[in-house]
Amino acid sequence: MHQILVIEDDASIRGVLRVLLHTEHYRVVEAETAARAEIEARSHKPDLLLVDLGLPDGDGLKVIQRIRAWSPVPIVVLSARTMEAQKIAALDAGADDYVAKPFSAPELLARVRAALRRSARSSEQPPVLQLGEITVDLARRQTRSGREEMHLTPLEYRVLEALARQAGMIVTPNQLIKEVWGPDRSDDTRNLRVCVKNLRQKLEPNPSRPHFIVTEAGLGYRLRTSESGPQ
């Protein structure tokens, strides 16, 4: 049974989340302040964090940064802040996904399941991706459509692998560039856009309306597979 730490100062929202998560057989730990959040995270070692950004004694971004400094635990932000810059700041701080309030219960639960699956896969070898009729073996660097072998460049494999490690989650351009090109290229978004465009040309049934490598407007990219969460 997975344990989830809910970091939220509003008692009524905590109550709703508690009932919702218990219904799905998750154990729930609660923290209503930033100070308490890290104490509970260290003592309970939860499998996932749900974090509100507006806490009474500090910004939730600081909580994410402090916890991310010592733990790879999946973090899903649940916040009323809806501006793109605020969402990007949370993702760059180390959050894995972002759900806006008021939230849809089915969507939130789907994001939780997707984040837990990503965490379970993180220690495994790179996965074999099934993108429609195309199979991508990231470990062997082989891509096939039926019996026909397809060519992807080493750079395209690295971008796809970075997305696959967080399949179903939003990955910001800054995260992708740092992982694939290195931290000294953090402002080089042009090469990333070109690489994503080329991947779509090769992997998408309709590159002009991508289904697998999806742009989340103003935030980044999300890789969809049959097992990566909500479509």
SULMO-V126479 format. One line per field, one symbol per residue. psi: psi as a letter, one per 20 degrees, with the letter a starting at -180 (. if undefined). Layout:
BEGIN
psi=???
END
This chain:
BEGIN
psi=pqppoonpiohhghgghggghhhjkqqpqqpirgghghghghhimriqpopqhnqhjrphhhgggghhhipjpppppoqipiqghhggggghijqhrppqqqqpghgghhhggghhggghihirrproponcjppoohgilppqocippqpqrhghhgghhhhhhlpiqppqhggggghghqhikhjmighgggggghghhhhphnhimqhgnppopigbqppprijjaq.
END
